[in-house]
Amino acid sequence: MNLLKTTLDNGLLVLLQESHTAPVISFWVWYRVGSRNEHLGITGVSHWVEHMMFKGSRQWPLGTMDRAIAREGGYFNAMTWYDFTAYYTTLPAAKVMLALEIESDRMTHALFREEDVESERTVIISERQGAENNPGFLLGEALTATAYHVHPYRYETIGHLCDLQAMGRDDLYTHYRRYYIPNNAIIAAAGDFNAGEMLRIIERYFAPIPAGEDPPAVHAVEPAQRGERRVTVEGEGGTDLLSMAYHIPPATDEAIYPLTILAAVLAGDSATLVGGGLTNHTSRLYRALVESELAVDVSAQIIPMIDPGLFHLHATLHNGHHPDEIEPLILEAIEAIATEGIDERELERAKRQASALFAYSSESITNQAFWLGFSEIFADYTWFIHYLQRLKAVKAEEVQAVARRYFERRNRTVGLYLAGGGR
């Protein structure tokens, strides 16, 4: 891989990966700030600041960024998560300077006009209320808040409604100025460029921006869970849901690789934010729950995190069935792996599936740039480079070992969504 990594004098980390398969460049700016950096009173502030970054800057009045990018045949967007906020633009290679102009200007000169803050409050609150119409969101929020008692991972990125109603322009602008500084940022770009030339262009736009005071560190450490926790949410709809969460190590721990294989064995899923589209019909829980028509679907998910995260299992039930029917079957499948392990054939199939899902999620130029920057958030770019190699090295006994170690009753949080107000 032809990759250049360097740090500018102002602390801005730069990752550049040449890829000459198409005349396209994807340019990302990552900030090390998300709901992990929030507390009660300002939950949702990182996501709201992300919205404000599209409301105009000194050189780019409201609406001009969108039109300029679209006119050149590109697209741009942003995302906020627990550990980061990221902005990306994918453009024809000859037009990439446009992305640098926009991102360097709004790193320091976003306007945060009072009237824009107030109009966006309506949008953010509407987004929150729309999410509350989704049973999966309601259950996920309750489950996460039950699994975490101390760590700010317990807060959803969208934030609590009371905070969204109470925060003002000063709260948002203070957050912006505290975290949107070069020494808290990463540039990750992939595509049809010469790395040395691209670095010189980046230096022209970003090197003059002064470093800021280092943002406050997150010191919260979630205590070990001392017993199973359960939460029930009742609401509208005709379908019950069942979710389970187990505490697992951060992404830099070697256990992540056998845990990823375990996710594939159980439900055919893997560790990714980008997503995939592969079948899980050979997984143990699909055969036990979906083929028997107890559940409509079943999934497992691990997302790489800076701090210890969660291994999620989720099932959407068929009408007429109750979570009490599903839960024992999921626990039996986990216990079977913990006590009996998996055979080599199942191991290899899970490796192929997990590897294919990761390869699918890193296929495009945009996703390649995503993985470079994302990996630097919780580890470094070599995590992405060596991921498949480490996945393929996982042994069957390692999968059994993580099932035994992390899938204990006392480490489990169970969430139920009972449609129709419960029964």
C-alpha positions as CSV (number, residue, x, y, z in Angstrom):
1,M,0.0,0.0,0.0
2,N,1.4,3.4,-1.0
3,L,0.6,5.4,2.1
4,L,2.0,8.5,3.6
5,K,1.5,9.4,7.3
6,T,2.7,12.6,8.9
7,T,1.9,15.3,11.4
8,L,1.9,19.0,10.7
9,D,3.6,21.4,13.1
10,N,0.1,22.4,14.5
11,G,-0.6,18.8,15.4
12,L,-2.9,17.9,12.5
13,L,-2.4,14.2,11.6
14,V,-2.4,13.5,7.8
15,L,-3.0,10.1,6.2
16,L,-2.8,9.8,2.4
17,Q,-3.3,6.6,0.4
18,E,-2.7,6.7,-3.3
19,S,-5.2,4.6,-5.4
20,H,-5.2,5.1,-9.1
21,T,-8.1,2.9,-10.1
22,A,-10.4,5.8,-10.9
23,P,-9.9,9.6,-11.2
24,V,-11.6,10.2,-7.9
25,I,-10.5,11.4,-4.4
26,S,-12.3,11.1,-1.1
27,F,-11.2,13.7,1.4
28,W,-12.1,13.3,5.1
29,V,-11.6,15.4,8.2
30,W,-12.1,13.6,11.5
31,Y,-12.4,15.3,14.9
32,R,-11.8,13.3,18.1
33,V,-15.2,14.3,19.6
34,G,-18.5,12.5,19.9
35,S,-21.0,11.6,22.6
36,R,-18.0,10.1,24.5
37,N,-17.0,13.7,25.3
38,E,-20.5,14.8,26.5
39,H,-22.3,14.8,29.9
40,L,-25.8,15.4,31.1
41,G,-26.7,19.0,30.2
42,I,-25.0,18.9,26.8
43,T,-25.9,15.4,25.4
44,G,-26.3,15.7,21.7
45,V,-24.0,18.7,21.4
46,S,-21.5,17.0,19.1
47,H,-24.2,16.0,16.6
48,W,-25.8,19.5,16.7
49,V,-22.4,21.1,16.0
50,E,-22.1,18.8,13.0
51,H,-25.3,20.2,11.7
52,M,-24.1,23.8,12.3
53,M,-21.0,23.2,10.2
54,F,-23.3,23.1,7.1
55,K,-24.9,26.4,8.0
56,G,-22.2,28.6,6.5
57,S,-18.7,29.9,7.3
58,R,-16.9,33.1,6.6
59,Q,-16.0,32.3,3.0
60,W,-18.9,29.9,2.3
61,P,-22.4,31.4,3.1
62,L,-25.3,29.1,3.7
63,G,-26.1,26.9,0.7
64,T,-22.9,27.6,-1.3
65,M,-21.0,24.5,-0.1
66,D,-23.7,22.1,-1.3
67,R,-24.1,23.8,-4.7
68,A,-20.3,24.0,-5.3
69,I,-19.8,20.3,-4.6
70,A,-22.8,19.2,-6.6
71,R,-21.8,21.4,-9.6
72,E,-18.4,19.6,-9.7
73,G,-20.1,16.1,-9.7
74,G,-19.2,15.3,-6.1
75,Y,-21.0,14.7,-2.8
76,F,-20.3,15.5,0.8
77,N,-21.8,14.6,4.1
78,A,-20.9,14.1,7.8
79,M,-21.4,11.7,10.6
80,T,-21.3,11.8,14.4
81,W,-20.6,8.8,16.6
82,Y,-19.6,8.0,20.1
83,D,-15.8,8.5,19.5
84,F,-15.7,11.0,16.6
85,T,-17.3,13.5,14.2
86,A,-16.2,13.2,10.6
87,Y,-16.8,15.2,7.4
88,Y,-16.2,13.8,4.0
89,T,-16.2,14.9,0.3
90,T,-15.7,12.7,-2.7
91,L,-15.0,14.5,-5.9
92,P,-13.4,14.1,-9.3
93,A,-9.6,14.2,-8.6
94,A,-9.1,17.5,-10.5
95,K,-11.6,19.2,-8.2
96,V,-10.3,18.1,-4.8
97,M,-9.1,21.6,-3.9
98,L,-12.7,22.5,-3.3
99,A,-12.9,20.1,-0.4
100,L,-9.8,21.6,1.2
101,E,-11.1,25.1,0.8
102,I,-14.4,24.2,2.5
103,E,-12.9,22.1,5.4
104,S,-10.0,24.5,6.2
105,D,-12.4,27.4,6.4
106,R,-15.1,25.8,8.6
107,M,-12.5,24.3,10.9
108,T,-12.1,27.8,12.3
109,H,-14.7,30.1,10.8
110,A,-18.1,28.4,11.1
111,L,-20.6,31.2,11.8
112,F,-23.1,29.7,14.4
113,R,-25.6,32.5,13.9
114,E,-28.2,32.6,16.6
115,E,-31.1,32.3,14.1
116,D,-29.5,29.2,12.5
117,V,-29.0,27.6,15.9
118,E,-32.7,28.1,16.7
119,S,-33.9,26.9,13.3
120,E,-31.7,23.8,13.6
121,R,-33.0,23.1,17.1
122,T,-36.3,22.3,15.5
123,V,-34.6,20.0,13.0
124,I,-32.6,18.2,15.8
125,I,-35.6,17.8,18.0
126,S,-37.7,16.5,15.1
127,E,-34.9,14.0,14.4
128,R,-35.0,12.9,18.0
129,Q,-38.8,12.5,18.0
130,G,-38.6,10.6,14.7
131,A,-36.1,8.2,16.2
132,E,-38.6,7.6,19.1
133,N,-41.1,6.3,16.6
134,N,-38.6,3.4,15.9
135,P,-38.9,0.6,18.5
136,G,-35.3,-0.5,17.7
137,F,-34.0,3.0,18.7
138,L,-36.1,3.0,21.9
139,L,-34.8,-0.5,22.9
140,G,-31.3,0.3,21.9
141,E,-31.2,3.5,24.0
142,A,-32.6,1.8,27.0
143,L,-30.3,-1.2,26.7
144,T,-27.2,0.9,26.4
145,A,-28.1,3.1,29.3
146,T,-28.7,0.0,31.4
147,A,-25.4,-1.6,30.3
148,Y,-23.4,1.5,31.1
149,H,-23.7,3.2,34.5
150,V,-20.6,5.4,34.4
151,H,-19.2,5.7,31.0
152,P,-20.6,8.4,28.6
153,Y,-21.1,5.7,26.0
154,R,-24.5,5.4,27.8
155,Y,-25.6,8.6,25.9
156,E,-27.0,8.3,22.4
157,T,-25.4,10.5,19.8
158,I,-28.7,12.3,19.2
159,G,-28.8,13.4,22.9
160,H,-31.6,13.7,25.4
161,L,-34.7,15.8,24.5
162,C,-34.4,18.0,27.6
163,D,-30.8,18.9,26.7
164,L,-31.8,19.6,23.1
165,Q,-34.5,22.0,24.4
166,A,-32.2,23.8,26.8
167,M,-28.8,24.2,25.0
168,G,-28.1,27.5,23.4
169,R,-25.7,29.0,20.9
170,D,-22.9,29.5,23.5
171,D,-23.0,25.8,24.4
172,L,-22.5,24.8,20.8
173,Y,-19.9,27.4,20.0
174,T,-17.9,26.6,23.1
175,H,-17.9,22.9,22.1
176,Y,-16.9,23.8,18.5
177,R,-13.9,25.9,19.6
178,R,-12.8,23.4,22.2
179,Y,-12.6,20.4,19.8
180,Y,-12.3,21.7,16.3
181,I,-8.6,22.4,16.3
182,P,-5.8,20.9,14.2
183,N,-4.3,19.0,17.1
184,N,-7.6,17.2,17.7
185,A,-8.1,16.4,14.0
186,I,-7.2,13.8,11.4
187,I,-7.1,14.2,7.6
188,A,-7.6,11.0,5.7
189,A,-7.6,11.0,1.9
190,A,-7.6,8.2,-0.6
191,G,-7.7,8.3,-4.4
192,D,-6.0,9.4,-7.6
193,F,-3.2,11.8,-6.4
194,N,0.5,11.9,-5.7
195,A,0.9,11.8,-2.0
196,G,3.8,14.3,-1.9
197,E,1.8,16.8,-4.0
198,M,-1.3,16.3,-1.9
199,L,0.6,16.9,1.3
200,R,1.9,20.2,0.0
201,I,-1.7,21.3,-0.9
202,I,-2.9,20.3,2.6
203,E,-0.1,22.2,4.2
204,R,-1.1,25.3,2.2
205,Y,-4.6,25.2,3.5
206,F,-4.2,23.8,7.0
207,A,-0.7,24.6,8.3
208,P,-1.6,28.2,9.0
209,I,-4.4,27.2,11.4
210,P,-2.9,27.5,15.0
211,A,-3.1,24.6,17.4
212,G,-5.5,24.9,20.3
213,E,-5.4,23.9,23.9
214,D,-5.6,20.1,24.2
215,P,-9.2,19.1,24.9
216,P,-10.1,17.6,28.3
217,A,-9.4,13.9,28.5
218,V,-12.1,11.3,29.1
219,H,-11.2,9.5,32.3
220,A,-14.5,7.5,32.9
221,V,-13.9,3.8,33.5
222,E,-17.0,1.5,33.5
223,P,-16.9,-0.8,36.5
224,A,-17.2,-4.5,35.9
225,Q,-20.8,-5.6,35.8
226,R,-21.8,-7.6,38.9
227,G,-24.9,-9.3,37.7
228,E,-27.3,-9.6,34.8
229,R,-29.3,-6.4,34.1
230,R,-32.7,-6.3,32.4
231,V,-34.8,-3.6,30.9
232,T,-38.2,-3.6,29.3
233,V,-39.7,-1.0,27.0
234,E,-43.3,-1.0,26.1
235,G,-44.6,0.8,23.0
236,E,-46.6,0.9,19.8
237,G,-46.3,-1.6,17.0
238,G,-47.1,-5.2,16.3
239,T,-43.6,-6.8,16.7
240,D,-41.6,-7.6,19.9
241,L,-37.9,-7.3,20.0
242,L,-35.1,-8.9,22.0
243,S,-31.6,-7.5,22.4
244,M,-28.6,-8.6,24.5
245,A,-25.4,-6.8,25.2
246,Y,-22.2,-8.1,26.7
247,H,-19.3,-5.9,27.7
248,I,-16.1,-6.5,25.6
249,P,-12.7,-4.9,25.4
250,P,-11.7,-1.9,23.3
251,A,-10.8,-2.4,19.6
252,T,-7.1,-2.5,20.3
253,D,-7.5,-5.7,22.3
254,E,-6.6,-9.0,20.6
255,A,-9.9,-10.5,21.7
256,I,-11.7,-8.4,19.1
257,Y,-10.7,-10.8,16.3
258,P,-12.1,-14.0,17.9
259,L,-15.2,-12.0,19.0
260,T,-15.7,-11.0,15.4
261,I,-15.6,-14.6,14.3
262,L,-18.0,-15.5,17.1
263,A,-20.4,-12.8,15.8
264,A,-20.2,-14.5,12.3
265,V,-20.8,-18.0,13.8
266,L,-23.8,-16.8,15.8
267,A,-25.5,-14.5,13.3
268,G,-23.3,-14.0,10.2
269,D,-22.5,-10.3,11.0
270,S,-19.2,-8.5,11.7
271,A,-17.5,-5.4,13.1
272,T,-18.3,-2.5,10.8
273,L,-19.9,0.9,10.7
274,V,-20.2,0.9,6.9
275,G,-22.3,-2.2,6.6
276,G,-22.6,-5.0,4.1
277,G,-25.1,-7.2,2.3
278,L,-24.1,-10.7,2.9
279,T,-26.4,-13.6,3.9
280,N,-26.4,-15.1,7.4
281,H,-28.4,-18.2,6.5
282,T,-25.6,-20.5,7.7
283,S,-25.3,-19.0,11.1
284,R,-26.5,-20.8,14.3
285,L,-29.1,-18.3,15.3
286,Y,-30.5,-17.9,11.9
287,R,-31.1,-21.7,11.8
288,A,-32.5,-21.7,15.3
289,L,-34.7,-18.7,15.1
290,V,-35.5,-17.6,11.6
291,E,-35.8,-21.0,9.9
292,S,-38.1,-22.1,12.7
293,E,-40.2,-18.9,12.1
294,L,-39.8,-17.7,15.6
295,A,-37.9,-14.5,14.4
296,V,-38.0,-12.4,11.3
297,D,-34.3,-11.7,11.5
298,V,-31.4,-12.0,13.8
299,S,-28.1,-10.0,13.9
300,A,-24.9,-9.6,15.9
301,Q,-22.7,-6.5,15.9
302,I,-19.4,-5.3,17.3
303,I,-18.3,-1.8,16.6
304,P,-14.6,-0.8,17.2
305,M,-14.5,1.6,20.1
306,I,-11.8,3.6,22.0
307,D,-12.9,2.3,25.3
308,P,-14.5,-1.1,26.2
309,G,-17.6,-1.5,24.1
310,L,-20.5,-3.9,23.7
311,F,-21.2,-7.1,21.7
312,H,-24.9,-6.8,20.6
313,L,-27.3,-9.6,19.7
314,H,-30.7,-8.6,18.3
315,A,-33.8,-10.5,17.2
316,T,-37.0,-9.2,15.6
317,L,-39.8,-11.7,16.5
318,H,-42.6,-13.0,14.3
319,N,-46.0,-11.9,15.3
320,G,-47.5,-14.2,17.9
321,H,-44.2,-15.0,19.5
322,H,-42.8,-13.6,22.8
323,P,-39.2,-12.9,23.8
324,D,-39.5,-15.6,26.5
325,E,-39.5,-18.1,23.6
326,I,-36.4,-16.7,22.0
327,E,-34.1,-15.9,24.9
328,P,-33.4,-19.5,26.0
329,L,-32.5,-20.5,22.4
330,I,-29.9,-17.6,22.1
331,L,-28.4,-18.5,25.4
332,E,-28.2,-22.2,24.4
333,A,-26.4,-21.3,21.2
334,I,-23.8,-19.3,23.2
335,E,-23.4,-22.0,25.9
336,A,-22.8,-24.6,23.2
337,I,-19.9,-22.6,21.8
338,A,-18.5,-21.9,25.3
339,T,-18.6,-25.6,26.3
340,E,-18.1,-27.5,23.0
341,G,-16.4,-24.9,20.8
342,I,-16.7,-24.8,17.0
343,D,-15.2,-27.1,14.4
344,E,-12.7,-26.1,11.7
345,R,-15.3,-26.1,9.0
346,E,-17.5,-23.6,10.8
347,L,-14.5,-21.6,11.7
348,E,-13.4,-21.3,8.1
349,R,-16.9,-20.4,6.9
350,A,-17.1,-17.7,9.6
351,K,-13.7,-16.3,8.6
352,R,-14.7,-16.2,4.9
353,Q,-18.0,-14.4,5.8
354,A,-16.4,-11.9,8.2
355,S,-13.6,-11.2,5.8
356,A,-16.0,-10.8,2.8
357,L,-18.1,-8.3,4.8
358,F,-15.0,-6.3,5.8
359,A,-13.7,-6.4,2.2
360,Y,-17.2,-5.2,0.9
361,S,-17.1,-2.3,3.4
362,S,-13.7,-1.2,2.3
363,E,-14.1,-1.6,-1.5
364,S,-14.8,2.0,-2.7
365,I,-12.4,5.0,-2.5
366,T,-14.7,6.7,-0.1
367,N,-14.7,3.7,2.3
368,Q,-11.0,3.2,2.0
369,A,-10.5,6.8,3.3
370,F,-13.1,6.1,5.9
371,W,-11.3,3.1,7.3
372,L,-7.9,5.0,7.4
373,G,-9.4,7.8,9.5
374,F,-11.6,5.6,11.6
375,S,-8.7,3.3,12.5
376,E,-6.7,6.3,13.7
377,I,-9.5,7.3,16.0
378,F,-9.3,4.1,18.2
379,A,-5.9,2.7,17.2
380,D,-3.9,3.6,14.1
381,Y,-4.1,2.9,10.4
382,T,-2.2,-0.4,10.7
383,W,-5.3,-1.8,12.4
384,F,-7.1,-1.5,9.1
385,I,-4.1,-2.7,7.1
386,H,-3.6,-5.9,9.2
387,Y,-7.3,-6.6,10.1
388,L,-7.9,-9.4,7.6
389,Q,-4.5,-11.0,8.4
390,R,-5.4,-11.1,12.1
391,L,-8.9,-12.3,11.4
392,K,-7.6,-15.2,9.3
393,A,-5.1,-16.2,12.2
394,V,-7.9,-16.8,14.7
395,K,-8.1,-20.3,16.1
396,A,-11.2,-22.3,17.1
397,E,-10.0,-22.5,20.7
398,E,-9.8,-18.7,20.8
399,V,-13.4,-18.3,19.8
400,Q,-14.4,-20.7,22.5
401,A,-12.2,-18.9,25.0
402,V,-13.9,-15.5,24.4
403,A,-17.3,-17.1,24.6
404,R,-16.4,-18.4,28.0
405,R,-14.8,-15.2,29.2
406,Y,-17.2,-12.5,28.1
407,F,-20.6,-14.3,27.7
408,E,-21.2,-14.8,31.4
409,R,-24.5,-14.1,32.9
410,R,-23.2,-11.4,35.2
411,N,-21.8,-9.6,32.1
412,R,-25.1,-9.6,30.2
413,T,-27.7,-7.0,29.8
414,V,-31.1,-8.1,28.3
415,G,-33.6,-5.7,26.7
416,L,-37.1,-6.4,25.7
417,Y,-39.4,-4.3,23.5
418,L,-43.1,-5.4,24.0
419,A,-45.3,-4.0,21.3
420,G,-48.8,-2.9,21.9
421,G,-48.0,-1.7,25.4
422,G,-47.0,-5.2,26.7
423,R,-49.1,-8.2,27.5
